[in-house]
Every structure is written in C-alpha cells, then in structure tokens.
Amino acid sequence: MSPKELQYIEDALGHEQFLKSQCQQAMGQLTDPELKNTVNQLMAKHQELFSRFYNLV
C-alpha cells in the first residue's frame, strides 16, 4: 500500500469516527424513539464502515 493510499484510509477512519460520535451526541438529545432508532442504525453503519477501513490497513 502506498503512503498516499494509507493517508486516504486514515482520513476515512477519522471521518467515520467523527460521524459516529455525531450520531452518539444526537442520540443523547433526541426524544422521539423512531428518530433515535434511525440514528442508532446510522451509528452502527458508521461503525461497520470504520471496521472495514481499519481492516484494509
């Protein structure tokens, strides 16, 4: 893997981690169960993507 490719993966990891944390923050502020469920699903998807990118390294 080239240094440039590694940098792309590191950037993607950072983005997924940020998006997951934003979902966690939103879940703490939401009261509607349906919205909470939707955000929880988004958070799980970002965790899955993080894991997939991490496994590329």
Secondary structure, DSSP 8 states (H G I E B T S, - for coil): --HHHHHHHHHHHHHHHHHHHHHHHHHHH---HHHHHHHHHHHHHHHHHHHHHHHH-
